[in-house]
Amino acid sequence: MALQTGSNSFHTSIKSNAAAAVIARQDRIPVWALPNLSIGIIGMGLFFTFFDIGDVNVSFIQTCTQIVPGCLPQTASH
């Protein structure tokens, strides 16, 4: 039994050393490898993508309610 507890603490110290080594390597990685303009371009791309998805959905429901008799926003997607 004592031999087993000793080996468990040994494995724990190896794991903590490995974790410390990984964190130390991550600390040496630069914060952002791309130019600062890249985050703006990525952000604008996401904005236009999700705006377009929402806009098309709203436009479809509005068109359905205007040209199809009995079309309600709750039933427009069916």
N, CA, C and O atoms as a printed pandas DataFrame, in Angstrom:
     atom_number atom_name residue_name chain_id  residue_number  x_coord  y_coord  z_coord
0              1         N          MET        A               1    0.816   -1.190    0.000
1              2        CA          MET        A               1    0.000    0.000    0.000
2              3         C          MET        A               1    0.862    1.256    0.000
3              4         O          MET        A               1    0.581    2.207   -0.730
4              5         N          ALA        A               2    1.913    1.260    0.821
5              6        CA          ALA        A               2    2.765    2.445    0.893
6              7         C          ALA        A               2    3.456    2.679   -0.444
7              8         O          ALA        A               2    3.676    3.818   -0.857
8              9         N          LEU        A               3    3.789    1.590   -1.104
9             10        CA          LEU        A               3    4.438    1.717   -2.397
10            11         C          LEU        A               3    3.508    2.380   -3.406
11            12         O          LEU        A               3    3.945    3.182   -4.231
12            13         N          GLN        A               4    2.230    2.042   -3.335
13            14        CA          GLN        A               4    1.268    2.634   -4.261
14            15         C          GLN        A               4    1.085    4.123   -4.002
15            16         O          GLN        A               4    1.027    4.899   -4.955
16            17         N          THR        A               5    0.994    4.543   -2.756
17            18        CA          THR        A               5    0.809    5.964   -2.475
18            19         C          THR        A               5    2.034    6.759   -2.889
19            20         O          THR        A               5    1.916    7.895   -3.349
20            21         N          GLY        A               6    3.212    6.165   -2.729
21            22        CA          GLY        A               6    4.416    6.848   -3.162
22            23         C          GLY        A               6    4.444    7.039   -4.668
23            24         O          GLY        A               6    4.866    8.089   -5.152
24            25         N          SER        A               7    3.998    6.036   -5.417
25            26        CA          SER        A               7    4.001    6.160   -6.871
26            27         C          SER        A               7    2.953    7.164   -7.338
27            28         O          SER        A               7    3.153    7.842   -8.346
28            29         N          ASN        A               8    1.834    7.265   -6.613
29            30        CA          ASN        A               8    0.818    8.246   -6.991
30            31         C          ASN        A               8    1.332    9.663   -6.819
31            32         O          ASN        A               8    1.081   10.521   -7.666
32            33         N          SER        A               9    2.055    9.922   -5.728
33            34        CA          SER        A               9    2.589   11.266   -5.532
34            35         C          SER        A               9    3.669   11.563   -6.570
35            36         O          SER        A               9    3.824   12.706   -6.998
36            37         N          PHE        A              10    4.413   10.537   -6.973
37            38        CA          PHE        A              10    5.419   10.729   -8.009
38            39         C          PHE        A              10    4.760   11.114   -9.332
39            40         O          PHE        A              10    5.229   12.022  -10.019
40            41         N          HIS        A              11    3.654   10.411   -9.698
41            42        CA          HIS        A              11    2.943   10.737  -10.932
42            43         C          HIS        A              11    2.319   12.124  -10.856
43            44         O          HIS        A              11    2.259   12.838  -11.857
44            45         N          THR        A              12    1.859   12.501   -9.676
45            46        CA          THR        A              12    1.269   13.828   -9.510
46            47         C          THR        A              12    2.312   14.908   -9.735
47            48         O          THR        A              12    2.029   15.921  -10.374
48            49         N          SER        A              13    3.526   14.700   -9.211
49            50        CA          SER        A              13    4.565   15.710   -9.403
50            51         C          SER        A              13    4.997   15.768  -10.861
51            52         O          SER        A              13    5.325   16.845  -11.359
52            53         N          ILE        A              14    5.004   14.640  -11.555
53            54        CA          ILE        A              14    5.329   14.648  -12.986
54            55         C          ILE        A              14    4.259   15.412  -13.756
55            56         O          ILE        A              14    4.570   16.197  -14.652
56            57         N          LYS        A              15    2.982   15.175  -13.399
57            58        CA          LYS        A              15    1.895   15.883  -14.077
58            59         C          LYS        A              15    1.977   17.380  -13.821
59            60         O          LYS        A              15    1.757   18.176  -14.735
60            61         N          SER        A              16    2.291   17.778  -12.585
61            62        CA          SER        A              16    2.364   19.208  -12.292
62            63         C          SER        A              16    3.558   19.840  -13.002
63            64         O          SER        A              16    3.473   20.987  -13.441
64            65         N          ASN        A              17    4.673   19.109  -13.120
65            66        CA          ASN        A              17    5.817   19.621  -13.867
66            67         C          ASN        A              17    5.477   19.757  -15.346
67            68         O          ASN        A              17    5.883   20.722  -15.993
68            69         N          ALA        A              18    4.738   18.796  -15.880
69            70        CA          ALA        A              18    4.344   18.866  -17.285
70            71         C          ALA        A              18    3.396   20.035  -17.509
71            72         O          ALA        A              18    3.502   20.740  -18.512
72            73         N          ALA        A              19    2.471   20.241  -16.579
73            74        CA          ALA        A              19    1.541   21.364  -16.698
74            75         C          ALA        A              19    2.292   22.685  -16.617
75            76         O          ALA        A              19    1.991   23.616  -17.365
76            77         N          ALA        A              20    3.260   22.776  -15.724
77            78        CA          ALA        A              20    4.055   23.997  -15.597
78            79         C          ALA        A              20    4.856   24.252  -16.868
79            80         O          ALA        A              20    5.011   25.402  -17.280
80            81         N          ALA        A              21    5.364   23.196  -17.491
81            82        CA          ALA        A              21    6.123   23.356  -18.730
82            83         C          ALA        A              21    5.231   23.852  -19.860
83            84         O          ALA        A              21    5.644   24.693  -20.659
84            85         N          VAL        A              22    4.003   23.332  -19.927
85            86        CA          VAL        A              22    3.072   23.778  -20.969
86            87         C          VAL        A              22    2.716   25.243  -20.763
87            88         O          VAL        A              22    2.704   26.019  -21.718
88            89         N          ILE        A              23    2.425   25.626  -19.529
89            90        CA          ILE        A              23    2.078   27.021  -19.246
90            91         C          ILE        A              23    3.261   27.937  -19.533
91            92         O          ILE        A              23    3.077   29.042  -20.044
92            93         N          ALA        A              24    4.469   27.494  -19.213
93            94        CA          ALA        A              24    5.658   28.298  -19.490
94            95         C          ALA        A              24    5.837   28.498  -20.989
95            96         O          ALA        A              24    6.236   29.578  -21.425
96            97         N          ARG        A              25    5.548   27.477  -21.777
97            98        CA          ARG        A              25    5.657   27.619  -23.230
98            99         C          ARG        A              25    4.588   28.555  -23.761
99           100         O          ARG        A              25    4.844   29.330  -24.682
100          101         N          GLN        A              26    3.385   28.493  -23.186
101          102        CA          GLN        A              26    2.312   29.379  -23.639
102          103         C          GLN        A              26    2.626   30.834  -23.312
103          104         O          GLN        A              26    2.236   31.734  -24.055
104          105         N          ASP        A              27    3.326   31.072  -22.208
105          106        CA          ASP        A              27    3.686   32.440  -21.846
106          107         C          ASP        A              27    4.662   33.048  -22.843
107          108         O          ASP        A              27    4.710   34.270  -22.984
108          109         N          ARG        A              28    5.431   32.233  -23.529
109          110        CA          ARG        A              28    6.392   32.747  -24.503
110          111         C          ARG        A              28    5.774   32.997  -25.872
111          112         O          ARG        A              28    6.420   33.584  -26.741
112          113         N          ILE        A              29    4.529   32.560  -26.079
113          114        CA          ILE        A              29    3.857   32.778  -27.362
114          115         C          ILE        A              29    3.417   34.236  -27.434
115          116         O          ILE        A              29    2.867   34.755  -26.463
116          117         N          PRO        A              30    3.646   34.908  -28.562
117          118        CA          PRO        A              30    3.173   36.289  -28.689
118          119         C          PRO        A              30    1.654   36.357  -28.524
119          120         O          PRO        A              30    0.941   35.397  -28.820
120          121         N          VAL        A              31    1.181   37.484  -28.058
121          122        CA          VAL        A              31   -0.240   37.633  -27.777
122          123         C          VAL        A              31   -1.059   37.528  -29.060
123          124         O          VAL        A              31   -2.055   36.806  -29.087
124          125         N          TRP        A              32   -0.668   38.225  -30.114
125          126        CA          TRP        A              32   -1.423   38.235  -31.365
126          127         C          TRP        A              32   -0.409   38.301  -32.492
127          128         O          TRP        A              32    0.327   39.282  -32.607
128          129         N          ALA        A              33   -0.362   37.278  -33.319
129          130        CA          ALA        A              33    0.663   37.188  -34.351
130          131         C          ALA        A              33    0.325   38.004  -35.590
131          132         O          ALA        A              33    1.207   38.277  -36.405
132          133         N          LEU        A              34   -0.928   38.396  -35.746
133          134        CA          LEU        A              34   -1.350   39.136  -36.930
134          135         C          LEU        A              34   -1.386   40.629  -36.644
135          136         O          LEU        A              34   -1.407   41.035  -35.482
136          137         N          PRO        A              35   -1.393   41.454  -37.691
137          138        CA          PRO        A              35   -1.512   42.902  -37.462
138          139         C          PRO        A              35   -2.837   43.244  -36.774
139          140         O          PRO        A              35   -3.806   42.490  -36.859
140          141         N          ASN        A              36   -2.861   44.388  -36.094
141          142        CA          ASN        A              36   -4.065   44.794  -35.367
142          143         C          ASN        A              36   -5.258   44.991  -36.296
143          144         O          ASN        A              36   -6.400   44.837  -35.863
144          145         N          LEU        A              37   -5.024   45.323  -37.539
145          146        CA          LEU        A              37   -6.112   45.510  -38.497
146          147         C          LEU        A              37   -6.868   44.203  -38.739
147          148         O          LEU        A              37   -8.044   44.226  -39.101
148          149         N          SER        A              38   -6.204   43.070  -38.543
149          150        CA          SER        A              38   -6.843   41.769  -38.791
150          151         C          SER        A              38   -8.058   41.544  -37.903
151          152         O          SER        A              38   -9.059   40.998  -38.365
152          153         N          ILE        A              39   -7.994   41.952  -36.639
153          154        CA          ILE        A              39   -9.130   41.737  -35.747
154          155         C          ILE        A              39  -10.317   42.578  -36.201
155          156         O          ILE        A              39  -11.463   42.148  -36.066
156          157         N          GLY        A              40  -10.064   43.760  -36.732
157          158        CA          GLY        A              40  -11.146   44.591  -37.268
158          159         C          GLY        A              40  -11.770   43.972  -38.502
159          160         O          GLY        A              40  -12.990   43.994  -38.660
160          161         N          ILE        A              41  -10.947   43.423  -39.374
161          162        CA          ILE        A              41  -11.460   42.788  -40.590
162          163         C          ILE        A              41  -12.274   41.550  -40.237
163          164         O          ILE        A              41  -13.343   41.328  -40.807
164          165         N          ILE        A              42  -11.781   40.746  -39.308
165          166        CA          ILE        A              42  -12.525   39.559  -38.876
166          167         C          ILE        A              42  -13.840   39.967  -38.228
167          168         O          ILE        A              42  -14.875   39.355  -38.492
168          169         N          GLY        A              43  -13.812   40.990  -37.384
169          170        CA          GLY        A              43  -15.026   41.470  -36.730
170          171         C          GLY        A              43  -16.052   41.989  -37.718
171          172         O          GLY        A              43  -17.240   41.696  -37.589
172          173         N          MET        A              44  -15.610   42.753  -38.700
173          174        CA          MET        A              44  -16.546   43.271  -39.710
174          175         C          MET        A              44  -17.127   42.128  -40.537
175          176         O          MET        A              44  -18.308   42.153  -40.882
176          177         N          GLY        A              45  -16.318   41.141  -40.852
177          178        CA          GLY        A              45  -16.825   39.986  -41.592
178          179         C          GLY        A              45  -17.894   39.242  -40.815
179          180         O          GLY        A              45  -18.915   38.851  -41.381
180          181         N          LEU        A              46  -17.669   39.042  -39.520
181          182        CA          LEU        A              46  -18.680   38.390  -38.687
182          183         C          LEU        A              46  -19.940   39.238  -38.589
183          184         O          LEU        A              46  -21.053   38.713  -38.634
184          185         N          PHE        A              47  -19.765   40.559  -38.454
185          186        CA          PHE        A              47  -20.924   41.447  -38.372
186          187         C          PHE        A              47  -21.774   41.329  -39.629
187          188         O          PHE        A              47  -22.986   41.134  -39.536
188          189         N          PHE        A              48  -21.162   41.444  -40.797
189          190        CA          PHE        A              48  -21.933   41.382  -42.040
190          191         C          PHE        A              48  -22.550   40.007  -42.254
191          192         O          PHE        A              48  -23.664   39.905  -42.769
192          193         N          THR        A              49  -21.850   38.956  -41.868
193          194        CA          THR        A              49  -22.397   37.609  -42.017
194          195         C          THR        A              49  -23.656   37.432  -41.191
195          196         O          THR        A              49  -24.684   37.001  -41.712
196          197         N          PHE        A              50  -23.589   37.759  -39.910
197          198        CA          PHE        A              50  -24.750   37.553  -39.042
198          199         C          PHE        A              50  -25.845   38.572  -39.307
199          200         O          PHE        A              50  -27.024   38.265  -39.126
200          201         N          PHE        A              51  -25.482   39.790  -39.734
201          202        CA          PHE        A              51  -26.495   40.769  -40.110
202          203         C          PHE        A              51  -27.262   40.273  -41.326
203          204         O          PHE        A              51  -28.485   40.401  -41.381
204          205         N          ASP        A              52  -26.563   39.714  -42.294
205          206        CA          ASP        A              52  -27.210   39.206  -43.500
206          207         C          ASP        A              52  -28.142   38.045  -43.171
207          208         O          ASP        A              52  -29.240   37.967  -43.722
208          209         N          ILE        A              53  -27.730   37.148  -42.292
209          210        CA          ILE        A              53  -28.588   36.024  -41.906
210          211         C          ILE        A              53  -29.868   36.534  -41.266
211          212         O          ILE        A              53  -30.957   36.075  -41.612
212          213         N          GLY        A              54  -29.754   37.475  -40.341
213          214        CA          GLY        A              54  -30.936   38.029  -39.680
214          215         C          GLY        A              54  -31.790   38.842  -40.618
215          216         O          GLY        A              54  -33.017   38.787  -40.541
216          217         N          ASP        A              55  -31.163   39.603  -41.509
217          218        CA          ASP        A              55  -31.900   40.461  -42.436
218          219         C          ASP        A              55  -32.715   39.636  -43.425
219          220         O          ASP        A              55  -33.865   39.974  -43.703
220          221         N          VAL        A              56  -32.151   38.576  -43.953
221          222        CA          VAL        A              56  -32.871   37.726  -44.901
222          223         C          VAL        A              56  -34.069   37.083  -44.222
223          224         O          VAL        A              56  -35.138   36.998  -44.826
224          225         N          ASN        A              57  -33.922   36.632  -42.992
225          226        CA          ASN        A              57  -35.019   36.007  -42.266
226          227         C          ASN        A              57  -36.145   37.006  -42.029
227          228         O          ASN        A              57  -37.312   36.673  -42.234
228          229         N          VAL        A              58  -35.819   38.222  -41.601
229          230        CA          VAL        A              58  -36.834   39.247  -41.357
230          231         C          VAL        A              58  -37.510   39.633  -42.666
231          232         O          VAL        A              58  -38.730   39.793  -42.702
232          233         N          SER        A              59  -36.743   39.784  -43.737
233          234        CA          SER        A              59  -37.323   40.153  -45.027
234          235         C          SER        A              59  -38.281   39.078  -45.522
235          236         O          SER        A              59  -39.339   39.396  -46.065
236          237         N          PHE        A              60  -37.927   37.821  -45.342
237          238        CA          PHE        A              60  -38.794   36.735  -45.791
238          239         C          PHE        A              60  -40.114   36.752  -45.040
239          240         O          PHE        A              60  -41.173   36.592  -45.646
240          241         N          ILE        A              61  -40.064   36.942  -43.737
241          242        CA          ILE        A              61  -41.294   36.951  -42.939
242          243         C          ILE        A              61  -42.152   38.150  -43.304
243          244         O          ILE        A              61  -43.371   38.017  -43.414
244          245         N          GLN        A              62  -41.548   39.321  -43.494
245          246        CA          GLN        A              62  -42.316   40.508  -43.857
246          247         C          GLN        A              62  -42.962   40.336  -45.223
247          248         O          GLN        A              62  -44.118   40.716  -45.413
248          249         N          THR        A              63  -42.234   39.770  -46.172
249          250        CA          THR        A              63  -42.790   39.548  -47.502
250          251         C          THR        A              63  -43.934   38.553  -47.443
251          252         O          THR        A              63  -44.962   38.752  -48.091
252          253         N          CYS        A              64  -43.773   37.495  -46.681
253          254        CA          CYS        A              64  -44.820   36.480  -46.561
254          255         C          CYS        A              64  -46.087   37.084  -45.980
255          256         O          CYS        A              64  -47.185   36.804  -46.460
256          257         N          THR        A              65  -45.946   37.906  -44.957
257          258        CA          THR        A              65  -47.139   38.488  -44.329
258          259         C          THR        A              65  -47.828   39.483  -45.247
259          260         O          THR        A              65  -49.026   39.722  -45.092
260          261         N          GLN        A              66  -47.110   40.071  -46.198
261          262        CA          GLN        A              66  -47.705   41.065  -47.086
262          263         C          GLN        A              66  -48.344   40.449  -48.322
263          264         O          GLN        A              66  -49.351   40.971  -48.801
264          265         N          ILE        A              67  -47.801   39.363  -48.856
265          266        CA          ILE        A              67  -48.321   38.853  -50.132
266          267         C          ILE        A              67  -49.098   37.549  -50.014
267          268         O          ILE        A              67  -49.798   37.171  -50.953
268          269         N          VAL        A              68  -48.994   36.855  -48.894
269          270        CA          VAL        A              68  -49.703   35.586  -48.735
270          271         C          VAL        A              68  -50.824   35.794  -47.724
271          272         O          VAL        A              68  -50.566   36.127  -46.567
272          273         N          PRO        A              69  -52.077   35.598  -48.158
273          274        CA          PRO        A              69  -53.172   35.781  -47.203
274          275         C          PRO        A              69  -53.094   34.756  -46.066
275          276         O          PRO        A              69  -52.863   33.571  -46.306
276          277         N          GLY        A              70  -53.285   35.213  -44.847
277          278        CA          GLY        A              70  -53.275   34.331  -43.688
278          279         C          GLY        A              70  -51.893   33.982  -43.178
279          280         O          GLY        A              70  -51.768   33.193  -42.241
280          281         N          CYS        A              71  -50.852   34.545  -43.767
281          282        CA          CYS        A              71  -49.486   34.259  -43.308
282          283         C          CYS        A              71  -49.188   35.117  -42.083
283          284         O          CYS        A              71  -49.274   36.344  -42.136
284          285         N          LEU        A              72  -48.845   34.470  -41.000
285          286        CA          LEU        A              72  -48.486   35.152  -39.762
286          287         C          LEU        A              72  -47.005   34.923  -39.481
287          288         O          LEU        A              72  -46.436   33.940  -39.955
288          289         N          PRO        A              73  -46.371   35.812  -38.719
289          290        CA          PRO        A              73  -44.955   35.592  -38.401
290          291         C          PRO        A              73  -44.689   34.243  -37.730
291          292         O          PRO        A              73  -43.616   33.666  -37.904
292          293         N          GLN        A              74  -45.656   33.741  -36.968
293          294        CA          GLN        A              74  -45.462   32.463  -36.292
294          295         C          GLN        A              74  -45.501   31.290  -37.273
295          296         O          GLN        A              74  -44.885   30.256  -37.016
296          297         N          THR        A              75  -46.217   31.434  -38.395
297          298        CA          THR        A              75  -46.360   30.333  -39.351
298          299         C          THR        A              75  -45.617   30.588  -40.656
299          300         O          THR        A              75  -45.760   29.804  -41.595
300          301         N          ALA        A              76  -44.836   31.647  -40.748
301          302        CA          ALA        A              76  -44.176   32.004  -42.007
302          303         C          ALA        A              76  -43.126   30.983  -42.426
303          304         O          ALA        A              76  -42.892   30.810  -43.622
304          305         N          SER        A              77  -42.500   30.317  -41.497
305          306        CA          SER        A              77  -41.435   29.377  -41.861
306          307         C          SER        A              77  -41.960   27.994  -42.211
307          308         O          SER        A              77  -41.177   27.137  -42.619
308          309         N          HIS        A              78  -43.252   27.747  -42.067
309          310        CA          HIS        A              78  -43.803   26.415  -42.354
310          311         C          HIS        A              78  -44.239   26.311  -43.784
311          312         O          HIS        A              78  -44.727   25.263  -44.206
